[in-house]
Amino acid sequence: MVLAAQFMALLDTFIVNVAAPTIRGELGTSGAGLQLVVAGYTVAYAVLLITGARLGGLFGHGRAHLAGLALFTAASLACGLAAGTGQLIAFRLLQGAGAAVMIPQVLSLIQHHFTGRARARALGAYAAVLAVGAAAGQVVGGVLVSADLFGMSWRPVFLVNVPVGIVLLVLGSRLLPREPRTAESRVRARGRGLDLPGTVLLATAVTLLTVPLVLGHELGRSLWFWACLAGSAVVLAGFVAYEGRLAARGGAPLIAPRVLRIPGLARAALRIALIMALNAGFLFAATLHLQGGLGHSALRTGLMFGSSALTFGVVAMTWGRWPAALRKVLVPAGFLLVALATAAVGLLLRDGSDGGPVLHAVFAVWGVGLAIGFSPTLTEALATVRPEDAADASGVLVTVTQLGQLIGVATFGTLYLERLDGAGADASARALAACAAALVATAIAGAATGLGRRRSGEGPRAG
């Protein structure tokens, strides 16, 4: 049941990609506004995730999950009824806030209620839902936009969450475990607190980073642009210093230093951020090219990503049964496959070509690369986490996942829009080629981060 909610939240991260050209046409949304519609959800999601995880510790993971699901469902209804771009961006922020409370509880529930191989299988299912939700968002978005249900155009991509959310709320109220609230657990939870100053500092740093990256290509990179980026670095340094002082005083920082010192967690966070940035940036640029450049329908565009959803899901569920010697090289191999597949997409779509049937096969390889770059990394990172650190570690990794997606849309999406020097397939293909080159370079860098583990003679474990 919680994985169904996870799927719905992930779906909404990517379902807007296919609907984006239609939203742009109906609401007169600018390129930057379109990025904010896509990224606004992720901004709130990323910034509030750790606080959401902490709420689960305070009030119980099941209760927090249901509260977040209720907010997510209500915000989805508001998005579907939005009358303009500004309203849609605002309601997307609320959607992200609901997801931030709802989703961290999933990993925490897995960590608390599963052990050994059962935990590995649960984490495999979790990873599969992450990837399939990403690619399925493209497919479902294409189906809903092309169907034009009741003449509502893009709005059903949000409204579809409402009945699903209501059903999950009813089921969750009956099925989710209710953690016992003993006097000892209440004292321990109060001691962990919410760290509101830390949340504000992190939100400010992320906002100062995101806004110039998204709006810079339309408003120009003048003094304000560099001032925002510098301000982001300053505020981030202040956040780190504040968190350290709070921990030294015996307080409950948003990100506990001891959690960051968990073996392998920092490297895993870097890999996850890179793979998610590659995923989100590629999907955003490729969708705009297929629909805006080649004139494909929303349905055809969405179905193009079906092969990647299938391969990601299969690999995420089965990689743990592969030979141990092979598992040692999975992470770097995954990044290299993503690099090769992305380069192939750029070549296949050059000069305005539609890629033909081969493009589906390339997307399938791309899904395999994403899966073996992401799934072993996540499992390895959580393998040594103690139950008492599960909420914070889960919050850190899911926050990194969302920040990676946010940075991917803001950087690679901006690169595509900046290189788009005209209308038509040829101009869009040139912009996509430039974006693909940057994605390939990033994927190769990601492969290098995985080689450190290989040199140490260790490999990711399936549990």
PyMOL commands that set and color helices and strands:
alter all, ss='L'
color gray80, all
select helices_A, chain A and resi 2-27+31-59+61-80+85-102+104-113+116-147+149-151+156-159+161-175+183-192+196-219+223-248+257-260+265-293+298-304+306-321+324-327+330-348+350-352+358-382+387-419+425-455
alter helices_A, ss='H'
color red, helices_A
deselect
rebuild
show_as cartoon
